[in-house]
Amino acid sequence: MSTTKNETDKIPILTALSVAYTPVDVDKKYYYSQKYLALAQKHKIDSLIPMAYMDMGMKHGIKSDYDSSMYYFTKGLKMAKEKGYKRQEARAYVSIGYTLDRLNNPKAAIENYKLALAILKKNKFKKGLNQTYINLGSLYYDITEYKIAETYFKEAFKIAQEANDKDKIAQGYFNLGGTNFQMGNKQKAREYYQKSLELRKEMNNLNGIALASWGLGELYSSEGNYEKAQKYLDVALENNRILKNKYQEMAVAVTISKNYLRQKNYKKAEEFSELSLQSSKSLNSHALGIKSLDLLIDINRQKKNFEKAFNYQNQLIALNDSINIDKLNKDLVYNDFKRMKSENLNLEKDNEFISNKNSSYIRTIYIVTSLLIIVLVLLFLYLRKTRQKNRMNKILENQKMEIININKELVNLNIELQHQNNLTKKQKEELEHINAVKNKFFSIVSHDLRSPISTLKMLFNSYSSGHLSREEMDTLLKKLEKNIFDTADFLDNLLEWSKSQLEGIEISPEKIIIKNLIDRNINILSTQIAEKQLIIENSIDEKTEVFADKNMLNVVMRNLLSNGIKFCNLNDKITLEGHLEASSLIISIKDTGIGIHPNEQNKIFKLEHTLSQGTSGEKGHHIGLVLCKDMIEQNKGKIWFESAAGEGTTFFVEIPLAEV
């Protein structure tokens, strides 16, 4: 910089400085981005302007100022689209996706990453592809889908190796180390982390050294090699302090606290957990605060300092409450962004309409003028040379062909627009379905989980305030135990149903000896059967094989047996029989319990928010039967029932037989 006088020669130097300061000092990155933006605007180098906006937005994104980062990213996107700079357009979508991910909107983030991916693949921008795969991998890593995350990280790593990009290769080793560590492949994880660390040391990249050391520290600590783990963690802690990366420093502090806790060094463990807890407040990091409080609760429980553990528990409850408020604020930021984006799109449409009108007028004037000139020339040439007339006719014919070609292009554009409209309509219907499932899910959860949780809360408050003795507490907890177990079973069914509605369930049919499967589920429920002294008879032929998904069939049989037990009286009987049809087996599960009231029979397989009560006060939720119906139908079967109040209920399940 000091030896370069020409302003345009300074631009690539300023750009390189902006990139180089990204992992070191984002404020300096922002400063150099402003500098080269000003020079690019002055000298009308349009290709660099969107890139500058993106670099400026990155600084705000790293500092969690998402309003400002979104402003610069959308500004860069708009200009890149207008000028046709595809690389910068893809980068803008990636940056917006990153910001939406930070705003806890992974769905919108994935949509933007997919837009970027389509552009990058079409134009074969391998460097951009690398970062997009990394971002997608990180997104799936955060939601604990480690196998999917590993797939994206491997794609990114392959591109980095082909380009011999040491920085991306080092990052790839670290990412693959993380996924393998989470999946339990510790030896592989160690090799990846070690390779990442070696490359980062060659590059003298403090941030990369800190990350790789942190990963190795976590790994060795999990294996019980606490001394070696502490050496790596100390390096990670020191480098983050040098870089003033407070959040990452505190994340390492949490890992150090865990390492000391595993060694029963409660004093050191509590010291680092307290440090990260205090820093989480200044960093406004709920995730860091929750991890710190969980550790402090565990430390004080192990020290048997229950009063202190209880105080930390209260802080954790308060922090979880504040997360809901923070999420609301992030939703407001995202909604403001959508509103601004919508307004900008409307303005762009208006501008495009005006521009098209102007172009139309100019084109009309041009055509009229051209025709007048042609007529004059024809008249003039007609008087002088007859042969010139033929040449002008040929010119007119060429113009006619051009108009025909333009009309064909317009027809093709119209077809493309219709296709896009159909796609948008389909996406809207899918979103409405997902939103309906989400609303029903939260409605059921908020209604049926509030009661047992409120009861627990009131019980613990009464006990902590001294209103209940230990004996009274034990008695009430035993009474509450069944309610909690019922609620847990309900929640399992609800989550299975929600997953099938939102993501779909992958069917893996196989040959199953149905009698063995049912016997295993009877054994699982043997405690409940013994409590009511029920008689269970399974007369299904032990050689009969069906063809269905084993896990789904287990869920169905366990639910139907559990329902039969729940609504049976003392000493009642449950009978299971199998009837062979041409290509299927009909299983009947008959109980001599209280039966189903006629008013309730039409609601059995519908997700209406109703509760029923078993003969011993057990709660019944229709969600289990809704899940059974979904799973049986996905396995090409049927389910129905017959029941009379006071006489009992028989459920029938028809499933395909396995081929011989």
C-alpha positions as CSV (number, residue, x, y, z in Angstrom):
1,M,0.0,0.0,0.0
2,S,2.8,2.4,0.9
3,T,4.5,2.1,-2.5
4,T,1.3,2.1,-4.7
5,K,0.2,5.5,-5.9
6,N,-2.4,4.7,-8.5
7,E,-5.9,4.4,-7.0
8,T,-7.0,1.5,-9.2
9,D,-3.9,-0.4,-8.4
10,K,-4.7,-0.1,-4.7
11,I,-8.1,-1.8,-5.1
12,P,-6.8,-5.5,-5.3
13,I,-4.5,-4.8,-2.3
14,L,-7.4,-3.4,-0.2
15,T,-9.5,-6.4,-1.3
16,A,-6.8,-8.8,-0.2
17,L,-6.4,-7.0,3.2
18,S,-10.2,-7.3,3.8
19,V,-10.1,-11.0,3.2
20,A,-6.9,-11.5,5.2
21,Y,-8.4,-9.8,8.3
22,T,-11.6,-11.9,8.4
23,P,-10.3,-14.5,10.9
24,V,-8.2,-11.9,12.8
25,D,-9.9,-8.5,13.2
26,V,-13.3,-7.9,11.7
27,D,-13.3,-4.2,12.4
28,K,-10.2,-3.8,10.2
29,K,-11.9,-6.0,7.6
30,Y,-14.8,-3.5,7.6
31,Y,-12.4,-0.6,7.3
32,Y,-10.6,-2.0,4.2
33,S,-14.0,-3.0,2.7
34,Q,-15.2,0.6,2.9
35,K,-12.0,1.8,1.3
36,Y,-12.2,-0.4,-1.8
37,L,-16.0,0.2,-2.0
38,A,-15.4,3.9,-2.3
39,L,-12.7,3.5,-5.0
40,A,-14.8,1.0,-6.9
41,Q,-17.8,3.5,-6.9
42,K,-15.5,6.3,-7.9
43,H,-14.0,4.5,-10.9
44,K,-17.2,2.7,-11.7
45,I,-15.9,-0.8,-11.3
46,D,-19.3,-2.4,-10.7
47,S,-18.1,-6.0,-10.3
48,L,-16.4,-5.1,-7.0
49,I,-19.4,-3.2,-5.4
50,P,-21.5,-6.2,-4.4
51,M,-18.4,-7.9,-3.1
52,A,-17.7,-4.9,-0.8
53,Y,-21.2,-4.9,0.5
54,M,-20.9,-8.6,1.3
55,D,-17.6,-8.1,3.2
56,M,-19.1,-5.2,5.2
57,G,-22.1,-7.3,6.0
58,M,-19.9,-10.2,7.2
59,K,-18.4,-8.0,9.9
60,H,-21.8,-7.3,11.3
61,G,-22.8,-10.9,11.0
62,I,-19.7,-12.1,13.0
63,K,-20.6,-9.5,15.7
64,S,-24.3,-10.7,15.8
65,D,-25.6,-7.4,14.5
66,Y,-28.0,-9.2,12.1
67,D,-30.1,-6.2,11.1
68,S,-27.0,-4.5,9.7
69,S,-25.6,-7.7,8.1
70,M,-29.0,-8.4,6.4
71,Y,-29.0,-4.8,5.1
72,Y,-25.6,-5.1,3.4
73,F,-26.2,-8.7,2.1
74,T,-29.6,-7.8,0.5
75,K,-28.0,-4.6,-1.0
76,G,-25.2,-6.7,-2.5
77,L,-27.7,-9.3,-3.8
78,K,-29.8,-6.7,-5.5
79,M,-26.9,-5.2,-7.4
80,A,-25.4,-8.6,-8.3
81,K,-28.8,-9.7,-9.8
82,E,-29.1,-6.4,-11.7
83,K,-25.6,-6.6,-13.2
84,G,-25.7,-10.4,-13.8
85,Y,-22.7,-11.1,-11.5
86,K,-23.6,-14.7,-10.7
87,R,-20.7,-15.4,-8.3
88,Q,-21.6,-12.5,-6.1
89,E,-25.3,-13.4,-6.3
90,A,-24.6,-16.9,-5.0
91,R,-22.4,-15.5,-2.3
92,A,-25.2,-13.1,-1.2
93,Y,-27.7,-16.0,-0.9
94,V,-25.1,-17.9,1.2
95,S,-24.6,-14.9,3.5
96,I,-28.3,-14.4,3.9
97,G,-28.7,-18.1,4.6
98,Y,-26.0,-17.8,7.3
99,T,-27.9,-14.8,8.9
100,L,-31.2,-16.6,8.9
101,D,-29.6,-19.6,10.5
102,R,-28.3,-17.3,13.3
103,L,-31.9,-16.0,13.6
104,N,-33.1,-19.6,14.3
105,N,-34.8,-20.0,11.0
106,P,-33.1,-23.1,9.5
107,K,-35.8,-23.6,6.9
108,A,-35.4,-20.2,5.3
109,A,-31.6,-20.6,5.6
110,I,-31.7,-23.9,3.6
111,E,-33.9,-22.2,0.9
112,N,-31.2,-19.5,0.4
113,Y,-28.4,-22.1,0.4
114,K,-30.2,-24.1,-2.3
115,L,-30.6,-21.0,-4.4
116,A,-26.8,-20.4,-4.1
117,L,-26.1,-24.1,-4.8
118,A,-28.1,-24.0,-8.0
119,I,-26.1,-20.9,-9.3
120,L,-22.7,-22.3,-8.2
121,K,-23.3,-25.7,-9.9
122,K,-24.6,-24.2,-13.1
123,N,-21.6,-21.9,-13.4
124,K,-19.1,-24.4,-12.0
125,F,-17.9,-22.0,-9.2
126,K,-16.0,-24.6,-7.1
127,K,-14.8,-22.2,-4.4
128,G,-18.3,-21.0,-3.7
129,L,-19.6,-24.6,-3.8
130,N,-17.1,-25.5,-1.1
131,Q,-18.4,-22.9,1.3
132,T,-22.1,-23.7,0.6
133,Y,-21.5,-27.4,1.3
134,I,-19.8,-26.4,4.6
135,N,-22.7,-24.2,5.6
136,L,-25.2,-26.9,4.8
137,G,-23.1,-29.4,6.8
138,S,-22.9,-27.0,9.7
139,L,-26.7,-26.6,9.7
140,Y,-27.3,-30.3,9.8
141,Y,-24.5,-30.6,12.5
142,D,-26.4,-28.1,14.7
143,I,-29.6,-30.1,14.5
144,T,-27.6,-33.3,15.4
145,E,-28.0,-34.9,11.9
146,Y,-24.3,-35.9,11.9
147,K,-24.4,-38.4,9.1
148,I,-26.0,-35.9,6.7
149,A,-23.6,-33.2,7.9
150,E,-20.6,-35.5,7.1
151,T,-21.9,-36.0,3.5
152,Y,-21.8,-32.2,2.9
153,F,-18.5,-31.8,4.6
154,K,-16.9,-34.5,2.4
155,E,-18.2,-32.8,-0.7
156,A,-16.6,-29.5,0.4
157,F,-13.4,-31.3,1.4
158,K,-13.1,-32.9,-2.1
159,I,-13.3,-29.5,-3.8
160,A,-10.7,-28.0,-1.4
161,Q,-8.3,-30.9,-2.2
162,E,-8.8,-30.4,-6.0
163,A,-8.1,-26.7,-5.6
164,N,-5.2,-27.4,-3.1
165,D,-6.7,-24.7,-0.8
166,K,-4.8,-25.3,2.5
167,D,-7.2,-23.1,4.5
168,K,-10.3,-25.0,3.3
169,I,-8.5,-28.4,3.6
170,A,-7.7,-27.6,7.3
171,Q,-11.3,-26.5,7.9
172,G,-12.5,-29.7,6.2
173,Y,-10.3,-31.9,8.5
174,F,-11.8,-30.1,11.5
175,N,-15.4,-30.5,10.3
176,L,-14.9,-34.2,9.6
177,G,-13.3,-34.6,13.0
178,G,-16.3,-33.1,14.7
179,T,-18.9,-35.3,12.9
180,N,-16.9,-38.5,13.6
181,F,-16.4,-37.5,17.2
182,Q,-20.2,-37.1,17.6
183,M,-20.9,-40.4,15.9
184,G,-18.4,-42.2,18.2
185,N,-15.6,-42.8,15.7
186,K,-13.0,-41.4,18.0
187,Q,-9.9,-42.7,16.2
188,K,-11.0,-41.2,12.9
189,A,-11.8,-38.0,14.7
190,R,-8.4,-37.8,16.3
191,E,-6.7,-38.3,12.9
192,Y,-8.8,-35.5,11.3
193,Y,-8.2,-33.1,14.2
194,Q,-4.4,-33.8,14.2
195,K,-4.2,-33.1,10.4
196,S,-6.2,-29.9,10.8
197,L,-3.9,-28.8,13.6
198,E,-0.7,-29.5,11.6
199,L,-1.9,-27.4,8.6
200,R,-3.1,-24.5,10.9
201,K,0.4,-24.4,12.5
202,E,2.0,-24.3,9.0
203,M,-0.3,-21.3,8.2
204,N,0.2,-19.7,11.6
205,N,-3.6,-19.4,11.8
206,L,-4.4,-18.8,15.5
207,N,-8.1,-19.3,15.1
208,G,-7.7,-22.6,13.3
209,I,-5.1,-23.8,15.9
210,A,-7.5,-22.9,18.7
211,L,-10.4,-24.9,17.0
212,A,-8.3,-28.0,16.3
213,S,-6.8,-28.0,19.8
214,W,-10.3,-27.6,21.3
215,G,-11.5,-30.6,19.4
216,L,-8.5,-32.7,20.5
217,G,-9.1,-31.6,24.1
218,E,-12.7,-32.7,24.1
219,L,-11.7,-36.0,22.6
220,Y,-9.0,-36.9,25.0
221,S,-11.1,-35.8,28.0
222,S,-13.9,-38.1,26.8
223,E,-11.4,-41.0,26.8
224,G,-10.2,-40.2,30.3
225,N,-6.8,-38.8,29.3
226,Y,-7.4,-35.6,31.3
227,E,-3.7,-34.3,31.4
228,K,-3.3,-34.5,27.7
229,A,-6.7,-33.0,27.2
230,Q,-5.8,-30.0,29.4
231,K,-2.7,-29.2,27.4
232,Y,-4.7,-28.9,24.2
233,L,-7.5,-26.9,25.9
234,D,-4.9,-24.5,27.4
235,V,-3.7,-23.7,23.9
236,A,-7.2,-23.2,22.6
237,L,-8.0,-20.9,25.6
238,E,-4.9,-18.8,25.1
239,N,-5.3,-18.3,21.3
240,N,-8.9,-17.2,21.7
241,R,-7.8,-14.7,24.3
242,I,-5.2,-13.3,21.9
243,L,-7.8,-13.1,19.2
244,K,-10.3,-11.5,21.7
245,N,-12.8,-14.1,20.5
246,K,-14.8,-14.1,23.8
247,Y,-17.5,-16.5,22.8
248,Q,-15.1,-19.2,21.6
249,E,-12.9,-18.6,24.7
250,M,-15.9,-19.3,27.0
251,A,-16.9,-22.3,24.9
252,V,-13.4,-23.7,25.6
253,A,-13.9,-22.8,29.3
254,V,-17.0,-24.9,29.5
255,T,-15.0,-27.9,28.1
256,I,-12.2,-27.3,30.6
257,S,-14.8,-27.3,33.4
258,K,-16.1,-30.6,32.2
259,N,-12.5,-32.0,32.2
260,Y,-12.0,-30.9,35.8
261,L,-15.4,-32.3,36.8
262,R,-14.5,-35.7,35.4
263,Q,-11.4,-35.6,37.6
264,K,-13.6,-34.7,40.7
265,N,-11.7,-31.4,40.9
266,Y,-14.8,-29.5,41.9
267,K,-13.0,-26.2,42.8
268,K,-11.5,-25.8,39.3
269,A,-14.6,-27.1,37.5
270,E,-16.7,-24.5,39.4
271,E,-14.2,-21.7,38.7
272,F,-14.4,-22.1,34.9
273,S,-18.2,-22.7,34.9
274,E,-18.7,-19.5,36.9
275,L,-16.4,-17.6,34.5
276,S,-18.4,-18.8,31.4
277,L,-21.7,-18.1,33.1
278,Q,-20.7,-14.5,33.8
279,S,-19.4,-14.0,30.3
280,S,-22.6,-15.5,28.7
281,K,-24.5,-12.6,30.2
282,S,-22.2,-9.9,28.6
283,L,-22.2,-11.9,25.3
284,N,-26.0,-12.4,25.5
285,S,-25.5,-16.1,24.7
286,H,-28.3,-18.2,26.0
287,A,-26.7,-21.4,24.8
288,L,-23.5,-20.7,26.7
289,G,-25.5,-19.8,29.8
290,I,-27.5,-23.0,29.7
291,K,-24.3,-25.1,29.4
292,S,-22.7,-23.3,32.3
293,L,-25.7,-23.6,34.5
294,D,-26.1,-27.3,33.7
295,L,-22.4,-27.8,34.7
296,L,-22.8,-25.8,38.0
297,I,-25.9,-27.8,38.9
298,D,-24.1,-31.1,38.3
299,I,-21.0,-29.9,40.3
300,N,-23.0,-28.9,43.3
301,R,-25.1,-32.0,43.2
302,Q,-21.9,-34.1,43.3
303,K,-20.6,-31.9,46.2
304,K,-24.0,-32.5,47.9
305,N,-24.5,-28.7,48.1
306,F,-28.2,-29.0,47.2
307,E,-29.1,-25.5,48.2
308,K,-26.7,-24.0,45.7
309,A,-27.7,-26.5,43.0
310,F,-31.3,-25.5,43.6
311,N,-30.4,-21.8,43.1
312,Y,-28.7,-22.6,39.8
313,Q,-31.7,-24.6,38.8
314,N,-33.9,-21.6,39.3
315,Q,-31.5,-19.5,37.2
316,L,-31.7,-22.1,34.4
317,I,-35.5,-22.0,34.5
318,A,-35.4,-18.1,34.3
319,L,-33.0,-18.3,31.4
320,N,-35.1,-20.8,29.5
321,D,-38.1,-18.4,29.9
322,S,-36.0,-15.5,28.5
323,I,-35.1,-17.6,25.4
324,N,-38.7,-17.5,24.3
325,I,-38.6,-13.7,24.4
326,D,-35.3,-13.7,22.5
327,K,-36.8,-16.0,19.9
328,L,-39.7,-13.6,19.5
329,N,-37.3,-10.7,18.9
330,K,-35.5,-12.7,16.3
331,D,-38.7,-13.6,14.6
332,L,-39.6,-9.8,14.6
333,V,-36.2,-9.1,12.9
334,Y,-36.9,-11.8,10.3
335,N,-40.4,-10.5,9.7
336,D,-39.1,-7.0,9.2
337,F,-36.6,-8.4,6.7
338,K,-39.3,-10.2,4.8
339,R,-41.4,-7.0,4.8
340,M,-38.5,-4.9,3.5
341,K,-37.7,-7.6,0.9
342,S,-41.3,-7.6,-0.3
343,E,-41.4,-3.8,-0.5
344,N,-38.1,-3.9,-2.5
345,L,-39.5,-6.5,-4.9
346,N,-42.6,-4.3,-5.5
347,L,-40.4,-1.3,-6.2
348,E,-38.3,-3.4,-8.6
349,K,-41.4,-4.6,-10.4
350,D,-42.6,-0.9,-10.7
351,N,-39.2,0.1,-12.0
352,E,-39.2,-2.8,-14.5
353,F,-42.7,-1.9,-15.7
354,I,-41.6,1.7,-16.3
355,S,-38.4,0.6,-18.0
356,N,-40.4,-1.8,-20.2
357,K,-42.8,1.0,-21.1
358,N,-39.9,3.3,-22.0
359,S,-38.2,0.6,-24.0
360,S,-41.5,-0.1,-25.8
361,Y,-41.9,3.6,-26.8
362,I,-38.3,3.8,-28.0
363,R,-38.8,0.6,-30.0
364,T,-41.9,2.0,-31.6
365,I,-40.2,5.3,-32.5
366,Y,-37.3,3.3,-33.9
367,I,-39.5,1.0,-36.0
368,V,-41.6,3.9,-37.3
369,T,-38.5,5.9,-38.2
370,S,-36.9,2.9,-39.8
371,L,-40.0,2.3,-41.9
372,L,-40.1,5.9,-43.1
373,I,-36.4,5.8,-44.0
374,I,-37.0,2.5,-45.8
375,V,-39.9,3.9,-47.7
376,L,-38.0,7.0,-48.7
377,V,-35.0,4.9,-49.8
378,L,-37.3,2.6,-51.7
379,L,-38.9,5.5,-53.6
380,F,-35.6,7.0,-54.3
381,L,-34.0,3.8,-55.5
382,Y,-37.2,2.9,-57.4
383,L,-36.7,6.0,-59.6
384,R,-33.0,5.2,-60.1
385,K,-32.5,1.5,-60.1
386,T,-35.2,-1.2,-60.1
387,R,-32.8,-3.8,-59.0
388,Q,-32.3,-2.0,-55.6
389,K,-35.9,-2.7,-54.9
390,N,-35.2,-6.5,-54.6
391,R,-32.5,-5.9,-52.1
392,M,-34.7,-3.8,-49.8
393,N,-37.4,-6.5,-50.0
394,K,-34.8,-8.9,-48.7
395,I,-34.0,-6.6,-45.8
396,L,-37.8,-6.5,-44.9
397,E,-37.9,-10.3,-45.0
398,N,-35.1,-10.6,-42.6
399,Q,-36.8,-8.2,-40.2
400,K,-40.0,-10.4,-40.4
401,M,-37.9,-13.5,-39.4
402,E,-36.5,-11.6,-36.4
403,I,-40.1,-10.8,-35.3
404,I,-41.1,-14.4,-35.6
405,N,-38.1,-15.5,-33.5
406,I,-39.0,-12.9,-30.8
407,N,-42.5,-14.2,-30.7
408,K,-41.2,-17.7,-30.2
409,E,-39.0,-16.5,-27.3
410,L,-42.1,-14.8,-25.7
411,V,-44.0,-18.1,-25.9
412,N,-41.2,-20.0,-24.3
413,L,-41.0,-17.3,-21.5
414,N,-44.7,-17.7,-20.9
415,I,-44.4,-21.5,-20.6
416,E,-41.6,-21.0,-18.0
417,L,-43.7,-18.5,-16.0
418,Q,-46.6,-21.0,-15.9
419,H,-44.2,-23.7,-14.6
420,Q,-42.9,-21.3,-11.9
421,N,-46.5,-20.5,-10.9
422,N,-47.4,-24.2,-10.5
423,L,-44.2,-24.8,-8.5
424,T,-45.0,-21.8,-6.2
425,K,-48.6,-23.1,-5.7
426,K,-47.3,-26.6,-4.7
427,Q,-44.7,-25.1,-2.3
428,K,-47.5,-23.0,-0.7
429,E,-49.7,-26.1,-0.1
430,E,-46.8,-28.0,1.4
431,L,-46.1,-25.0,3.8
432,E,-49.7,-24.8,4.8
433,H,-49.8,-28.5,5.6
434,I,-46.5,-28.3,7.7
435,N,-47.9,-25.2,9.5
436,A,-51.1,-27.0,10.3
437,V,-49.2,-30.0,11.7
438,K,-47.0,-27.6,13.7
439,N,-50.0,-25.8,15.2
440,K,-51.7,-29.0,16.1
441,F,-48.5,-30.3,17.7
442,F,-48.0,-27.3,19.9
443,S,-51.7,-27.2,20.8
444,I,-51.5,-30.8,22.1
445,V,-48.2,-30.3,23.8
446,S,-49.2,-27.1,25.5
447,H,-52.4,-28.7,26.7
448,D,-51.3,-32.2,27.8
449,L,-47.8,-31.4,29.2
450,R,-48.8,-28.3,31.2
451,S,-50.8,-30.2,33.8
452,P,-48.1,-32.8,34.9
453,I,-45.3,-30.1,34.7
454,S,-47.4,-27.6,36.7
455,T,-48.1,-30.4,39.2
456,L,-44.4,-31.2,39.5
457,K,-43.5,-27.5,39.8
458,M,-46.1,-26.9,42.6
459,L,-44.9,-30.1,44.4
460,F,-41.2,-29.0,44.3
461,N,-42.1,-25.5,45.4
462,S,-44.1,-26.9,48.3
463,Y,-41.2,-29.2,49.3
464,S,-38.5,-26.5,49.0
465,S,-40.6,-24.0,51.1
466,G,-41.0,-26.6,53.9
467,H,-44.7,-27.2,53.5
468,L,-44.2,-30.9,52.8
469,S,-42.2,-33.5,54.8
470,R,-39.9,-36.0,53.1
471,E,-42.5,-38.8,53.7
472,E,-45.3,-36.7,52.2
473,M,-43.1,-35.9,49.2
474,D,-42.3,-39.6,48.6
475,T,-46.0,-40.5,48.8
476,L,-47.0,-37.7,46.3
477,L,-44.2,-38.6,43.9
478,K,-45.4,-42.3,43.8
479,K,-48.9,-41.0,42.9
480,L,-47.5,-38.7,40.3
481,E,-45.2,-41.4,38.8
482,K,-47.9,-43.1,36.7
483,N,-49.1,-39.8,35.4
484,I,-45.5,-38.9,34.3
485,F,-45.0,-42.4,32.6
486,D,-48.4,-42.0,30.7
487,T,-47.3,-38.5,29.6
488,A,-43.9,-39.8,28.4
489,D,-45.6,-42.6,26.3
490,F,-48.0,-39.9,24.9
491,L,-45.0,-37.7,24.0
492,D,-43.2,-40.6,22.3
493,N,-46.3,-41.2,20.1
494,L,-46.7,-37.5,19.4
495,L,-43.1,-37.1,18.3
496,E,-43.3,-40.2,16.0
497,W,-46.5,-38.8,14.5
498,S,-45.0,-35.3,14.0
499,K,-41.9,-36.8,12.4
500,S,-44.1,-38.9,10.0
501,Q,-46.1,-35.8,9.0
502,L,-43.2,-33.3,8.7
503,E,-40.3,-35.5,7.3
504,G,-42.0,-38.7,6.3
505,I,-40.9,-42.1,7.6
506,E,-38.6,-44.3,5.6
507,I,-40.2,-47.8,5.2
508,S,-37.9,-50.8,5.5
509,P,-40.1,-53.9,5.1
510,E,-38.7,-57.3,6.0
511,K,-39.9,-60.9,6.8
512,I,-41.1,-61.0,10.5
513,I,-42.4,-63.9,12.5
514,I,-45.4,-62.1,14.0
515,K,-45.9,-64.3,17.0
516,N,-42.3,-63.6,18.3
517,L,-42.7,-59.9,17.8
518,I,-46.0,-59.8,19.7
519,D,-44.5,-62.0,22.5
520,R,-41.6,-59.5,22.9
521,N,-44.0,-56.6,23.3
522,I,-46.1,-58.6,25.9
523,N,-42.9,-59.1,27.9
524,I,-42.2,-55.4,27.7
525,L,-45.6,-54.7,29.1
526,S,-45.5,-57.5,31.7
527,T,-45.4,-55.1,34.7
528,Q,-48.7,-53.4,33.7
529,I,-50.2,-56.9,32.9
530,A,-49.2,-58.2,36.4
531,E,-50.5,-55.1,38.2
532,K,-54.1,-55.9,36.8
533,Q,-53.6,-59.7,37.0
534,L,-54.7,-60.0,33.3
535,I,-54.8,-63.2,31.3
536,I,-53.0,-62.8,27.9
537,E,-53.4,-65.5,25.2
538,N,-51.4,-65.3,21.9
539,S,-52.7,-68.1,19.7
540,I,-51.1,-66.9,16.4
541,D,-49.2,-69.6,14.5
542,E,-45.5,-69.3,15.3
543,K,-44.6,-70.1,11.7
544,T,-46.6,-67.3,10.2
545,E,-44.4,-64.6,8.6
546,V,-45.5,-61.1,7.5
547,F,-43.8,-58.5,5.3
548,A,-43.6,-55.1,7.0
549,D,-41.3,-52.6,8.7
550,K,-40.3,-54.2,12.0
551,N,-39.9,-50.9,14.0
552,M,-43.3,-49.7,12.9
553,L,-45.0,-53.0,13.6
554,N,-43.5,-52.9,17.1
555,V,-44.9,-49.4,17.7
556,V,-48.4,-50.5,16.5
557,M,-48.5,-53.7,18.6
558,R,-47.2,-52.0,21.7
559,N,-49.8,-49.3,21.4
560,L,-52.7,-51.7,20.8
561,L,-51.6,-54.0,23.7
562,S,-51.0,-51.0,26.0
563,N,-54.6,-49.6,25.2
564,G,-56.1,-53.1,25.9
565,I,-54.3,-53.2,29.3
566,K,-55.2,-49.7,30.1
567,F,-59.0,-50.2,29.6
568,C,-59.2,-53.7,31.2
569,N,-60.5,-54.4,34.7
570,L,-58.8,-56.6,37.3
571,N,-58.6,-60.3,36.1
572,D,-59.8,-59.4,32.6
573,K,-58.5,-61.2,29.5
574,I,-56.8,-60.2,26.2
575,T,-56.8,-62.6,23.3
576,L,-54.6,-62.4,20.1
577,E,-55.6,-64.5,17.1
578,G,-54.4,-64.6,13.5
579,H,-56.6,-65.4,10.4
580,L,-55.0,-66.1,7.0
581,E,-56.5,-64.5,3.9
582,A,-55.2,-64.9,0.3
583,S,-52.2,-62.7,0.6
584,S,-52.5,-61.1,4.1
585,L,-52.9,-61.9,7.8
586,I,-55.6,-60.4,9.9
587,I,-54.6,-60.1,13.6
588,S,-57.3,-59.6,16.2
589,I,-56.5,-58.1,19.6
590,K,-59.6,-58.7,21.7
591,D,-60.0,-57.5,25.4
592,T,-62.9,-57.9,27.8
593,G,-62.5,-54.4,29.2
594,I,-64.8,-51.4,29.5
595,G,-65.2,-50.9,25.7
596,I,-65.5,-47.6,23.8
597,H,-68.5,-45.3,24.1
598,P,-70.5,-44.9,20.8
599,N,-69.9,-41.1,20.9
600,E,-66.1,-41.7,21.0
601,Q,-65.9,-44.4,18.2
602,N,-65.9,-41.9,15.3
603,K,-63.0,-40.0,16.8
604,I,-60.7,-42.9,17.5
605,F,-58.5,-42.5,14.4
606,K,-58.8,-38.7,14.3
607,L,-56.4,-36.2,15.8
608,E,-59.0,-34.4,17.9
609,H,-57.8,-33.1,21.3
610,T,-59.7,-35.5,23.7
611,L,-58.5,-37.5,26.7
612,S,-59.9,-40.8,28.0
613,Q,-59.2,-42.5,31.3
614,G,-58.3,-46.2,32.0
615,T,-59.7,-48.4,34.6
616,S,-56.9,-47.5,37.0
617,G,-56.9,-43.8,36.3
618,E,-54.4,-44.0,33.3
619,K,-54.6,-41.3,30.7
620,G,-55.5,-42.3,27.1
621,H,-54.5,-40.1,24.1
622,H,-55.9,-40.7,20.6
623,I,-52.5,-39.8,19.2
624,G,-51.3,-43.5,19.6
625,L,-54.1,-44.9,17.5
626,V,-53.6,-42.1,14.9
627,L,-49.9,-43.2,14.7
628,C,-51.0,-46.9,14.4
629,K,-53.3,-46.1,11.5
630,D,-50.6,-44.0,9.7
631,M,-48.0,-46.8,10.1
632,I,-50.2,-49.7,9.1
633,E,-51.4,-47.9,6.0
634,Q,-47.8,-47.0,5.0
635,N,-47.1,-50.8,5.2
636,K,-50.0,-51.5,2.8
637,G,-52.3,-52.7,5.5
638,K,-55.6,-51.8,7.2
639,I,-56.8,-51.3,10.8
640,W,-60.3,-51.2,12.2
641,F,-62.2,-52.1,15.4
642,E,-65.4,-53.4,16.9
643,S,-66.5,-52.3,20.4
644,A,-69.5,-52.3,22.7
645,A,-69.5,-50.2,25.9
646,G,-69.1,-52.5,28.9
647,E,-68.3,-55.6,26.8
648,G,-64.8,-54.9,25.5
649,T,-63.1,-54.0,22.2
650,T,-61.5,-55.9,19.3
651,F,-58.9,-54.2,17.1
652,F,-58.2,-55.8,13.7
653,V,-54.9,-55.3,11.8
654,E,-54.5,-56.6,8.3
655,I,-50.9,-56.8,7.0
656,P,-49.3,-58.4,3.9
657,L,-47.9,-62.0,4.2
658,A,-44.2,-62.6,3.4
659,E,-43.7,-64.3,0.1
660,V,-42.6,-67.9,0.4
